[in-house]
Each structure stands twice: as structure tokens, then as C-alpha cells.
Amino acid sequence: MSASRSVAFPDLGAASVISLPFPIPALLTLKAAGEMGASGGELSPARAAFLNKIGVERSRFVSLHQVHSRSVVLGGSESYGAEADGMVTSDRRLCFGVTVADCMPIYLYDRASGAFGLLHSGWRGTGIVSDAIRLMAAHFETNAAELTVMIGPAIGSCCYRVDQDRAALFRSRWGEAAAESRGGEWFLDLRRANLDLLARLGVGQIIDAHVCTACNTAFSSFRREGAESYAGMLAVTGRLTVPAEATLISNA
């Protein structure tokens, strides 16, 4: 049976990076940290500086050319820049990174083997977590009951307005609770879709780091700020040093 717990977010004020409550280090830069640059290509100056701050050499850092898919790869130096949206590995020397700004970062950790993963999940990529768990089972003998999975900050159902066709498609894939109608308009619920999916998969520990990136201005939001103004935030996990200025987020 899955055990779920939620995360309490304080007033983040001018915080630039948060440290999330996860069995291994898990960070997310915020709007105040600025644009972290696209994943999978040459490191931007801001991204390179942040990796240096958390003690991650370029040779240990893996990120992908994100394409809003459900593709998951075995993470390693050879997979840097691959067209995919998720990485898993048993190599504890590595650090993974994905870029988000309303889409959901999903962090995975196998408490039995030490294997871990990081995913980028938007509406198109919802379900990627099941593909990641399947890949971990095939390569690391991961049992879902031994997994801790954290769904990170993302746009909430309060703000994720879509047209009726997209809502109908999402509901057909992930259940009626995954989209709701209010005042004649439709809203997607990425959080509900993923929580329900993780429970069905039998994930042993689920952490719900629930905060709406469109509502909370400490986060960067594509929907709130627009394509020309938003700043990509960097989610990272793996072997890294939590910086002294990181705001520590606690369990509720």
C-alpha cells in the first residue's frame, strides 16, 4: 500500500533555491536565481556557476534535450543531450538535471538499490513515471514498493486552463479527476493524475511537494509570465552539495 505525505512551503520571499525533503539531495532553483538555460546543450554561464556552487563537475552532470515526451533513458555521460524527458541510473556518482517552468519535476529513489531518476513531466508527458519505473525494474530490479517518488512544484489545477478537447483527452487517459470544469472552463490537474498513477503502480512512498508555480511568484511560470519573460528553473538530484543559502523545505 502506498504511503503519501505532503510538503509545507513557507513564504519563500527572495529565495533563489530550495532543498526538498527527499532521501538524496534534491534541489530546485527559483525565479530569483534567474534563467538557468536550456537542458542538454552547452552549459549557460548561470547553469555552470550553479553546478560549481553545488560541487558538480560537468563530467558528472547529465541533462537531456527535452521534447515533452515519455521517453526515459539510462543516464550516463553518453546520454547527455539525448532527446528524452527522463533519466534513471544506478551510478551514485552522477547528478541529473531537468529544466522546468510549470511542468513537473519528478524525483525517484530506490531505497533497496540506491538507483535514482529525474523526470520532466508536462501534460503530454504525463505517464512518464510509469515508463521510468518499468526501466528501473528491468535494469536495477526495482520494486515499486521500495521506491520513494516526489512530485515537485508545478502549475496547479487552479491555473492550468485548457480547451475542452485537451481536457477530454487528458480525462480519457488519466481519469475524470485529472481535469475539472469550473465556470464553463476546463482545468488540468497534473498533480492528481500523477498521484493516482503512483498509487496504482504501488509506489511505497509518495511525497507531494504541492505548490502552484503560476500562483506563487517565487517560482518562474511560463503561463504567468509568457514565453519572452519566464526563466527556466533547474531541478537537480544525485550526488551534490546542498548550498548554504538553500531554503530547506520540510514535510507538512
N, C-alpha and C positions, 0 to 999 in steps of 0.2 A: 504493500500500500504506500502511495506517495505521501510524503510529509512536506507541507508547504509553509513557508514563513515569508513575511513581508519586511520591507526595509523602510525606516523612517528618515525622511530627508529634512534637515534643518533649513533655516534661511541661509542660502549659500552666499549671499552678498556678492563680494568681488572675488570669490574663489575661482581659481584657474584650473584645478584638477581635483577630482575626488577619488578616494580609495574605497572600493566597495567590499562588503563583508563576504569573502569567498575563501575557500581553503588554500588557494595560492594567490599571490598578488594579482589584483585586477583593478586597473585604473581607467578613468575616462577624463580627457581634457574637456574644459568647458569653454564658453564663448570668450571669457576673459583671456584665455590662452592664445586666442587668435586662430587664423587659418592654419591647419596642420598639413595641408597639401594632400594631393590625391594619393591613394594607396597603389602600390605595385610598380611605381616608376622611380625615377631619380628622386632621392630624398630632398624635400624642400628644406631651406635653412631652418625653419621653425621646427620641423619634424626631426631633423638631425640634432638640433640643440636639445630637444626634449629627450630623445633617446640617450644622448650623452648624460643628461641630468639623472636619468634612471639607471645608468650603468649598463646600457645595452649596446654592444658593438654591432656595426652593420652586418657582420658575418653571422650573427645570431638572430637577426631580425627578419621575420618573414611577413610579407603582406602581398595582397593579390590585386589584379586588375578587376575590380568589382563590376559585375554586369547584371545585378538584380536577378540572380538565378538561384537554383537549388543545388548547384554544383559544389562539392566538397572534395578537397584533395588532401593527400598525405603531406603535411607541411615539412619542408626542408629547404636548404639553400637553392636546390634545383627547381623548387616550385614558386620562388619569388616572381611575382608578376604574372602568374598564370591567370587565365580568365576563369574565375570562380568566386564564390562568396563565403567559403568556409574552409578551415584548416583544422586537422587533428594530427596529433603526434604522440609518441612515447618518449621523445627526446627531451629530457627536462632541462637541457641547456638552452633551448630556444625561447624566443619571445615572439608572440604573434600580435599583429595589429590590423584593425579594420577601421575605416572611416565611416562616420555616421552623422546625420543631422536630421532626425525624425525617424529614420529606420532604426531597428532594434539590434543592439549588440547582444549576442547570446554567448555566455561563457560556460564551458563544460569541464568537469574534472572527474576522473575515475578514481575513487578512493581506494580501490583494490590495487590497481596497476600504476597509478600516477600519470597515466595518459591524460591529455587535456586538449581542448579545442576552443576556437573562437569563430563566431559566425556573424554575418551581416544579413539581416532579415527584414525586408520590407513586405509590402502586400504581395508582390509577385513571388518573392522567395519564401513566403510562409510555408512551413513544412520542411525547410532545410534541416531543422534539428533532427527530424527522423532519419534523414539521409546520413547525417553526421554520426548518429548513434549506431546506425547499421554499419557504417565504415569502421567505427571503433570496435564493434563486436567482431567484425571479420578479421581485423589486424591485431587487436590487443586483447581479444576475448572479453571485452567489456560486457558486463551485465547491467542493464538499465537500473536495477535495484541498487547498484553500487555507485551510481552517478549522482553528483551534485550539479545541477544546472541552474544558472542565474539568467533571468531575462532582464536586460538592462533598461535604462531610460529610453523612452521612445514617445512618439506622438500618441496621445490618448484618444479614446472614443469621443471625448468631449470636443475635439478639434478636427478629427480626421474625416472631413466631409467629402463624399464621393457621389457619383451619379448612380442612378438606380441599377443600371446594368452591371456596374462593378460590384455593387453591394450584393446583387443576386448571385453573381459568380462566386463571390467570397463565401456567402452563406451556403451555397451548394457544395463547396469544398470543405468548409470548417464548421458548419452548423449554424443554426439560426441565431445563436448568441454572438456570433462573430461580426454581425452588423445589425444596427438598430435604426429604426425610423423615429425621428423627432421633429415635430412641426413641419411635416411634409418633406423633410430632407433625410438623407441616409448618411450614416457614420460607421466606419470600420473600427473594429476593436482588435488590434493586433495582439494585445495582451491576453484577452480572453481566448483567442484562437490558440495561442501558444501554451497557455496554462492547461487548457483542456487536452491538447495534444500530448503534452508531457505526462499528464495523469494517465491517459490511455496507454502510453508507452511503458508505464510502470516505473518511471524515474523515481528513485528513492528519496532524494532531497531536492526541492524546488525553492529557489529564492526569487521573490518577486520584487525587484528594485523598481517599483512603480512610481514614476513621476512623468508628467506630460511635458515633453520638450517644447511644445508650442505654447503652453501656458506659462511655464517657468522661464523667465528671461535670463536666468543664469546659463541656460543651455542655448546652443545655436539651433535654429529651426528653419528648414527650407520653406515650409509652409508659411511661417510667420514673417520671415524676413525677405523671402524671394530669392530667385536664382542669382541675382547680382550682389546680394548683401550678406548672405549666410556664410558662416565659416565652418568648414568640415572639422568635426571633433574626432580625436583619435582614441579608440578603445584598445587597450593592450592587456595582455596577460602572459604569464610564464615566468621565466627567471629574470627578475628585475628588482631594483631597489626602490621602495616607495619614497618619494621625495619628502623632505621635511615640511614643505608648505602644503602638502596634500590635505584636504579636508576629509577626515575619516567619517564614513557613513556607518551607522550602527543598525542592528536588527531592531525592528519595532517591538 
